[in-house]
Amino acid sequence: MHGEIGPGQALTLRGIAAEYEVSMTPAREALRRLSAEGALTLSSSGRVATPELSNERIEELAALRSLLEVELASRALPRAHLALIDRLQTINARIAEDIAHQDAVAYIRRNLEFHRTLYLRAQAPAMLAMAETVWLQLGPTMRALYGRLRKKDPPHFHRLMIAALKAGDEPGLRLAVRSDVTQGLRMLVG
C-alpha cells in the first residue's frame, strides 16, 4: 500500500516469513489474502508478485478512487472540526518534508494518512475499507509514479481540500478530492 515494493517485484513465502519473523502458515495466509484483494498476483506456476497494472486497470482504479473518496470526503465535511483541519495541515507539512528528503515511501504513507484522517470522519467503514483495497492495489504503481514525477512541492489539491473544509464548501471539496486522486494516475497512462 505504501509503495515499499515496486511493480512486478516477486515475493517468496520464505522471504515474507523471514522478514516478518513468522512461520510459513501466517505468511501463506497473508499472501492468499493480499492476492484475493488484488494487492498481489499469483500466477498458475505459483509465482507471487506485486501487480504491474495496465493502463485500463489504472484508469479503473482511479475512477474507483474518485467515486469512493469524493463521497467519503463529502460525508466527512459535516463532522470536520478545527482539530481535524489542524491535523491535516500538520500531515501536509510533513508531506513537504518527505518530498524535500525525496523519500517516496514516506511520501506515499503520509499522503494516505492525510486522506484516511479525513475519511475516518465520514463514519462510513465499508466505503473506507473499499478505498483501502484500492490503495493496496495501487501502492507499487504509486511508487513508480512518484519516481516519474520528481515532486518538489506538497500536493496542491491538499491545500484546496483544507480550504474547502474550512469554508464548509462541499462542491469545492468534492472537486479538490477528485482532482487529487486522479491527476497523478493520469500521468501514468500514456
Steps between C-alpha positions, in 0.01 A plus 500: 500500500786739577707424192773318688500235227516600134268375223568144383733416788492130589450389859570166661320334787831436676610862449176638645515262797862592571448876460207510742635225728194278468450138403403393151131463590424868579723608209303271264167631635616862457605432139163334428307791649706762315455304176123488558497877551695561178809630680705205371475280195533124512598329175400144407860399576465635855710814447384783727571858396373852538271595212620673186187693414386557144381845394141373508542373857658829614208691347251268671666537840525878458127509424429292810713731712316797360157353577581367845723776630284788380206341681706436814620862505147628448374289791790620718432870437217542757724336762809705418622708790800721569703218655454291183601791278807565719592131479469504119719811481763328718497189283527714187803682646663163564426400141702805395791372714474153343513658155802712598676181614389320180357218712239338275377244753457761775325728253253229395442391860435855616282580197279204588502613865372840386214343305419237765494763778236694309300195394480358852275798580251370241410215736454272200714192577388292201589780256834559672580128482430508125725805457777324693470197270550732203801658674647151552478431129654835408792509746773369269369712212497809722867435569571493127299820456691679775829414330371638171363826642805605703272702728636814660187646660228355722178408320324817386160335531558424869510874566177540303340219700599669828368836378169341398470330839560832676237671284249215519509496117373157393526556120853635545595205721358248254691661211827518696479134606409383149789698353745378764424131464496494120758753377813301582364170374412660167872566448566126512258426220648594173 
